[in-house]
Amino acid sequence: MVDKDFKTFRRLPKVPSSDYCFFHSDKETVSVGTQLIVIGREIDGIVVFRYELENHKWFKGPSMITPRAMYGSASHGKTAFFAGGIKMDENGNPIVVQTVEKYNADTKRWTMINGMHKARKFSSGCFLRGKFYVPRWRDDNDKHLTCGESYDETTNSWELIPDMLKDMTVIAHSQSPPLIAVVDDNLYMLETSLNELRVYDINTNIWKKLGVVPVSANAAFGWGIAFKSMGDRLLVIGTSHSWHRKTVVHSCRPSPDVEEQHWEEIKHWCVGAELPQFIHNCCVMFA
């Protein structure tokens, strides 16, 4: 865990799992309030661990109502939403779902809400102008979707957004879900196949190009890159374009009206800490 200026860091306790499967399989993270939620797989199924900043301690559970992986998620205040993903049936077969549930950090409880129009997996999630957005990725037939959906909590209803990501380039079936972040009520995406930053016009359903990002997001088809919002800035962590491929950290104050963004490299940070070349998980907590 590092501070917003990348000058100090703190090592978290080890997640209290003794399961070999958990430590050698993919995990997904989201911060909600001052809790860090980590969802992964143990040999008996999907498990949830939460780190509480106030206690500097990990706790197991509570379990999701519909345990799943490869979902789209985002948090807003002390509530986090989890949409779609893959669950296992009684025979251990994977099923792509359209169900959605939310987690409340104060009550530490999960609640089911209305499901999406379409089942989807490998999705992304964000909060944009008061609504929870889930851009495509793949459906239950493993085909890439171009539509997105948005959820209005006041009406507990979903709106389908046709062609939300129709212009996104897919160069490999194994490509990562869309890398998205929201700054000042604008939705930004790192177009990983072209190393481009784009901004979404919510009124016209069109993405505008904002220049090249200073990391090689296309090296592993979008995987291993951290792309997050941090206050009024965009943050990107990944390998550089240079031949020695070192891990670099850049940030910018994005403007949807400027064709080329001014990225600043954070060079002097966290003495004693090291960043891997492949970022498995990254999330931002405001505390």
Backbone torsions as a table, in degrees:
resi	resn	phi	psi	omega
1	MET	NA	127.4	179.8
2	VAL	-119.9	156.7	178.0
3	ASP	-80.0	171.7	-173.5
4	LYS	-65.6	-21.3	178.9
5	ASP	-94.7	-0.5	179.8
6	PHE	58.9	36.8	-179.7
7	LYS	-107.0	-28.7	178.4
8	THR	-129.3	154.6	178.2
9	PHE	-140.9	163.4	-178.8
10	ARG	-140.7	129.2	178.5
11	ARG	-83.9	133.3	178.6
12	LEU	-85.3	155.5	174.3
13	PRO	-62.1	159.3	178.3
14	LYS	-69.8	139.5	176.8
15	VAL	-58.9	128.7	-173.4
16	PRO	-77.9	60.7	174.2
17	SER	-122.3	135.6	177.0
18	SER	-104.3	12.7	-175.1
19	ASP	-86.6	123.2	-179.8
20	TYR	-59.4	-40.1	-177.6
21	CYS	-61.4	-38.9	-177.8
22	PHE	-62.7	-44.7	-175.0
23	PHE	-79.5	-12.5	-178.9
24	HIS	-117.5	20.6	175.7
25	SER	-128.5	167.9	-178.4
26	ASP	-65.5	147.4	175.5
27	LYS	-131.4	154.4	179.6
28	GLU	-125.0	142.5	-173.7
29	THR	-130.3	152.0	170.8
30	VAL	-154.8	143.5	175.2
31	SER	-99.8	140.5	178.8
32	VAL	-142.0	118.5	-170.7
33	GLY	61.8	-127.7	176.0
34	THR	-109.2	30.8	176.1
35	GLN	-115.3	143.8	172.9
36	LEU	-108.4	118.5	-178.8
37	ILE	-98.8	126.0	177.3
38	VAL	-120.8	122.5	-179.3
39	ILE	-118.1	126.3	-179.2
40	GLY	-147.0	-166.7	-175.9
41	ARG	-122.7	125.4	167.4
42	GLU	-100.5	175.5	-174.7
43	ILE	-61.5	-26.4	-179.4
44	ASP	-92.0	-2.6	177.8
45	GLY	136.9	-170.2	-177.7
46	ILE	-68.5	135.6	178.4
47	VAL	-128.8	156.0	179.2
48	VAL	-121.2	129.3	171.0
49	PHE	-120.6	145.6	177.0
50	ARG	-130.1	136.6	175.1
51	TYR	-103.2	127.6	178.8
52	GLU	-105.0	118.5	-175.3
53	LEU	-60.7	-41.1	-177.2
54	GLU	-61.5	-35.8	-177.7
55	ASN	-96.3	-10.6	-175.7
56	HIS	49.8	49.9	-172.4
57	LYS	-150.8	149.9	176.9
58	TRP	-95.4	146.5	173.8
59	PHE	-133.6	149.1	176.8
60	LYS	-94.5	134.6	177.3
61	GLY	86.5	-178.2	1.1
62	PRO	-76.0	156.1	-178.5
63	SER	-71.9	152.1	175.0
64	MET	-66.9	156.3	176.2
65	ILE	-67.2	-45.2	173.5
66	THR	-118.1	91.9	-180.0
67	PRO	-55.5	134.0	-173.3
68	ARG	-154.5	168.2	175.0
69	ALA	-139.4	167.8	176.8
70	MET	58.2	41.8	-179.9
71	TYR	-96.3	177.0	169.4
72	GLY	-104.0	133.1	-175.9
73	SER	-141.1	156.9	174.3
74	ALA	-164.5	155.7	178.8
75	SER	-120.6	153.7	178.7
76	HIS	-144.1	106.6	-175.4
77	GLY	67.2	-122.0	-178.2
78	LYS	-105.0	20.4	178.6
79	THR	-126.8	134.8	176.1
80	ALA	-121.1	142.0	-179.1
81	PHE	-113.6	142.7	-178.9
82	PHE	-131.6	116.8	-172.3
83	ALA	-121.6	134.9	175.7
84	GLY	67.1	-152.3	179.7
85	GLY	106.6	-166.9	-177.1
86	ILE	-120.9	127.1	172.4
87	LYS	-116.5	166.4	177.9
88	MET	-106.3	135.5	176.9
89	ASP	-82.3	-174.7	-175.4
90	GLU	-63.5	-22.6	-179.8
91	ASN	-97.6	6.8	179.1
92	GLY	81.5	16.6	178.8
93	ASN	-91.2	138.9	-179.6
94	PRO	-74.5	137.2	178.0
95	ILE	-129.5	126.9	176.2
96	VAL	-80.9	129.2	-173.1
97	VAL	-114.7	162.0	174.4
98	GLN	-115.3	4.5	-179.4
99	THR	-71.4	154.7	-176.6
100	VAL	-137.0	139.9	174.0
101	GLU	-139.6	158.4	-179.8
102	LYS	-125.1	152.3	-179.1
103	TYR	-118.1	133.3	178.4
104	ASN	-106.2	122.5	-175.2
105	ALA	-70.5	-28.7	-180.0
106	ASP	-72.9	-47.3	-177.4
107	THR	-88.2	-15.7	-176.1
108	LYS	57.0	43.4	-178.8
109	ARG	-127.8	151.4	175.7
110	TRP	-102.6	143.0	178.9
111	THR	-135.2	134.1	175.5
112	MET	-78.5	141.4	172.9
113	ILE	-125.4	177.5	-179.1
114	ASN	-57.5	142.7	-179.0
115	GLY	-80.2	165.2	178.7
116	MET	-73.5	169.4	176.3
117	HIS	-69.8	-35.3	-175.4
118	LYS	-126.0	143.2	171.2
119	ALA	-72.8	137.7	-179.3
120	ARG	-152.8	152.6	178.6
121	LYS	-134.6	169.1	-178.3
122	PHE	52.9	40.5	-177.7
123	SER	-94.5	171.0	171.3
124	SER	-113.1	173.4	177.7
125	GLY	-151.4	152.5	176.9
126	CYS	-161.5	162.7	171.4
127	PHE	-106.2	126.6	-177.1
128	LEU	-136.2	115.5	177.3
129	ARG	51.5	46.2	173.4
130	GLY	85.9	-0.1	-179.1
131	LYS	-122.2	151.7	177.5
132	PHE	-91.3	117.7	-178.3
133	TYR	-104.2	138.9	174.9
134	VAL	-127.9	93.0	173.7
135	PRO	-64.4	154.4	-177.5
136	ARG	-31.7	-173.9	108.9
137	TRP	-154.6	-77.5	-178.1
138	ARG	-124.0	149.7	179.0
139	ASP	-96.7	-169.5	-176.8
140	ASP	-74.1	-6.7	173.9
141	ASN	-101.8	10.4	179.0
142	ASP	67.3	21.2	177.2
143	LYS	-94.5	145.3	179.3
144	HIS	-71.2	132.0	177.1
145	LEU	-94.7	149.6	174.6
146	THR	-107.6	-7.6	-177.9
147	CYS	-91.0	161.1	172.1
148	GLY	-126.5	178.0	176.2
149	GLU	-142.6	151.0	176.3
150	SER	-129.2	143.1	-176.3
151	TYR	-114.9	128.4	176.8
152	ASP	-103.5	112.0	-175.7
153	GLU	-68.7	-26.2	-179.0
154	THR	-68.9	-30.0	179.3
155	THR	-108.7	-4.0	-177.7
156	ASN	52.2	46.3	-176.3
157	SER	-137.7	155.4	-180.0
158	TRP	-109.9	143.0	174.8
159	GLU	-117.5	127.2	177.8
160	LEU	-79.4	134.6	-180.0
161	ILE	-116.0	96.2	-178.5
162	PRO	-63.3	142.7	172.3
163	ASP	58.9	29.6	-179.0
164	MET	-62.0	-34.6	-179.0
165	LEU	-124.0	35.7	-176.8
166	LYS	-66.2	-24.4	-177.6
167	ASP	-93.1	1.2	179.6
168	MET	-76.0	133.6	-177.2
169	THR	-84.7	127.5	176.4
170	VAL	-108.3	112.6	-176.3
171	ILE	-103.5	-10.9	179.5
172	ALA	-155.6	146.3	179.4
173	HIS	-64.5	-26.9	-178.5
174	SER	-88.4	13.0	-178.2
175	GLN	-62.5	147.5	-177.2
176	SER	-69.4	160.6	171.0
177	PRO	-59.8	163.1	180.0
178	PRO	-57.7	135.7	175.6
179	LEU	-92.5	109.6	-172.8
180	ILE	-128.8	155.7	177.9
181	ALA	-157.5	150.0	-178.0
182	VAL	-115.4	127.2	175.2
183	VAL	-132.2	127.3	178.3
184	ASP	51.4	45.8	177.7
185	ASP	62.6	22.4	172.8
186	ASN	-117.5	136.0	-179.4
187	LEU	-94.9	122.8	179.9
188	TYR	-113.0	148.7	177.9
189	MET	-133.4	139.5	171.7
190	LEU	-93.2	108.4	179.1
191	GLU	-77.1	96.9	-166.4
192	THR	-67.2	-30.8	-177.5
193	SER	-71.2	-23.7	-177.6
194	LEU	-116.9	0.9	-176.2
195	ASN	55.8	39.2	-177.6
196	GLU	-110.4	146.5	170.3
197	LEU	-94.8	136.2	178.7
198	ARG	-134.3	155.6	177.9
199	VAL	-125.3	143.4	-174.0
200	TYR	-97.0	129.8	173.0
201	ASP	-93.2	107.0	-173.7
202	ILE	-67.1	-21.8	-178.0
203	ASN	-83.9	-34.9	-177.5
204	THR	-104.1	-8.4	-178.7
205	ASN	61.7	39.2	-177.9
206	ILE	-126.9	143.3	177.0
207	TRP	-100.2	130.8	179.6
208	LYS	-103.5	138.0	180.0
209	LYS	-78.6	136.9	-178.1
210	LEU	-127.2	27.4	175.5
211	GLY	95.1	179.1	-175.1
212	VAL	-88.7	144.7	176.1
213	VAL	-92.4	153.9	-173.0
214	PRO	-86.3	28.3	175.3
215	VAL	-133.3	160.8	-179.4
216	SER	-92.5	77.5	-177.5
217	ALA	-69.5	-22.3	-177.6
218	ASN	-84.3	-5.1	-175.3
219	ALA	-62.5	-37.3	180.0
220	ALA	-126.5	36.0	177.1
221	PHE	57.4	35.2	176.2
222	GLY	94.5	-13.8	178.5
223	TRP	-78.5	152.4	176.6
224	GLY	81.7	10.1	-179.8
225	ILE	-113.3	137.7	172.6
226	ALA	-102.7	124.9	179.0
227	PHE	-134.7	107.5	-171.5
228	LYS	-138.8	160.6	169.9
229	SER	-97.2	144.8	-179.2
230	MET	-142.7	90.0	-174.1
231	GLY	68.4	-122.3	-180.0
232	ASP	-95.7	16.8	-176.8
233	ARG	-124.5	154.8	167.4
234	LEU	-97.1	141.1	-179.9
235	LEU	-123.3	132.2	176.4
236	VAL	-133.7	132.4	179.0
237	ILE	-126.8	127.6	-179.3
238	GLY	-176.9	-172.5	179.5
239	THR	-81.0	146.1	-177.3
240	SER	-75.8	170.2	176.7
241	HIS	-79.1	-11.0	-175.8
242	SER	-72.5	167.4	-173.8
243	TRP	-66.8	-29.1	-176.7
244	HIS	-85.8	-4.1	168.5
245	ARG	54.2	45.5	177.9
246	LYS	-79.5	157.4	177.8
247	THR	-78.6	129.8	-177.7
248	VAL	-126.5	156.2	177.4
249	VAL	-122.0	125.0	178.7
250	HIS	-129.6	151.9	174.1
251	SER	-142.0	159.9	176.2
252	CYS	-153.1	157.5	169.6
253	ARG	-96.7	99.5	-170.2
254	PRO	-73.6	149.3	173.7
255	SER	-131.8	125.2	179.6
256	PRO	-69.0	-8.9	-177.4
257	ASP	-99.0	-1.8	-178.2
258	VAL	-110.1	130.1	-175.2
259	GLU	-73.5	-29.1	177.7
260	GLU	-125.7	123.4	-178.7
261	GLN	-85.3	153.2	178.9
262	HIS	-96.4	102.6	-179.9
263	TRP	-90.8	134.0	177.8
264	GLU	-112.5	129.2	177.6
265	GLU	-82.8	133.3	175.3
266	ILE	-91.5	99.8	-171.6
267	LYS	-91.6	-38.7	-173.9
268	HIS	-107.1	98.3	-176.3
269	TRP	-147.3	146.2	168.7
270	CYS	42.7	70.9	177.3
271	VAL	-58.5	126.6	-179.5
272	GLY	99.5	-11.1	178.7
273	ALA	-102.4	149.8	178.6
274	GLU	-129.4	141.7	176.2
275	LEU	-103.5	135.1	176.8
276	PRO	-73.6	162.2	177.3
277	GLN	-70.9	-22.6	-179.6
278	PHE	-119.2	114.4	-179.9
279	ILE	-88.2	111.9	-179.3
280	HIS	-77.6	-43.9	-178.2
281	ASN	-144.9	145.7	177.9
282	CYS	-157.0	134.9	173.5
283	CYS	-148.8	161.3	-175.9
284	VAL	-111.5	131.8	178.5
285	MET	-120.5	130.7	175.0
286	PHE	-100.9	115.0	-175.4
287	ALA	-135.4	NA	NA
